[in-house]
């Protein structure tokens, strides 16, 4: 009996094709080694960069390094459950997290799993952790104000919806306080806030949550916590997960979101640790070469979308900690070049009792007056320049040089404006209150009020106006603008109250 080789070969190929079509084959690899949140896996030849891999016990990881003979995997979750020789399955998916309104008021980890003990989060919506930033055609200029409630910020470095404003300064200078004041001030505005805590102590995160609950801000806030006790992988992924939550409200709900990243210097350190464990080549300050891309692809997702895409926005407030005021260090300069401005907090001012301790010389908003309330723009057009000039004059006066009358007047007004811009923590002010405060200082009404009584005068003035002329405050609050007639009437009212104040308090 003779066999036809071609015919037999054809039959075998058909059987193999039929077997492949019928069998449900999952590609499986083997764990070579695991430790410090990193696993090396052998055998997943077709795995893609960024693909999710599933270990035994349901632990997930992401294919980070594609090497010739193995894959470097970042483990999201408890890597102690993974054992050498264990199996790894490719999923063909990329990392996504649950999003939606069910997360409001909750504290979640970097995978958006609840960690506040309030039960399961029920939501069907999911979004990819890594997503492309909106293109130029899908954006529009930032022109809608996002009020922080802080006089010195709203007057000198205004923030708009869709802007990325960096908060930078040494440790313990009030960076988080500015971010929390801004979150508290969004109550009732429809802006959803996401506070991402990266590498913070769990006690610090609990304190932040308690503050937000006390001021009624947790109802519109999601807290994403990747604390210092969490793995570096969870700290790395946390800000991207927070942005995915914000994108749901911007894209799906066509609304507005505010993202606070506290802080990105710890995020960069976590990524550096991951990269060194994966044996990626180190660069400047041992950071990997793609450290700039790490933060640019995160912050570029914050935008003001075009009207065709719904007009939603994500406003980003990244926080960066400097060491001894070194603004020119590697990570701070990277993020300064990505963002649309920075609020620089100076330690010397903070210790001198000027709080918020904003250095007007370095702080800037590159969006400028486009995102400022029209009323504020009219009453404080030169405030930054005047304060910067005052700082220089103050340094000059310390030398003991005798000043002429005009310079002395400028110095006296500068002291009163600095006092006026001081503000208690967690006490955000409305637009009308801020405008009246700045108007009183800029018009010279406070020039003969004792410096120590400046804020008392302004508080009493606003209280008096609420009783005697509430229409002034109501008009500014509703329109956000102030015309010449209103400005003149308000100036007269302030002058009139000054006489009452001096009679009542003897100032």
Secondary structure, DSSP 8 states (H G I E B T S, - for coil): ----HHHHHHHHHHHHHHHHHHS----EEEEEEEETTEEEEES-TT--TTEEEEEGGG-EEEEEEE-SS-EEEEEES-GGG--TT-EEEEEEEE-EEE-SGGGTT-EE-TTS-B-SSS-------EEESS-----GGGB----SB---S-HHHHHHS--BTT-B-EEEEETTSSHHHHHHHHHHHTTTTTEEEEEEEES--HHHHHHHHHHHHHTT-GGGEEEEEE-TTS-HHHHHHHHHHHHHHHHIIIIIS--EEEEEEETHHHHHHHHHHHHHHTT--B-GGG-BTTHHHHHHHHHTT--BB-GGGT--EEEEEEEEEESTT-TTSHHHHHHHHHSSEEEEE-HHHHHTT-SS-B-TTT-EESSGGGGS-HHHHHH-TTHHHHHHHHHHHHHHHTTT----HHHHHHHHHHHHHHHHT---TT----HHHHHHHHHHHHTTGGGGS-GGGHHHHHHHHHHHHHHH-HHHHHHHHHHS---HHHHHHHHHHHHHHHHHHHHHH--
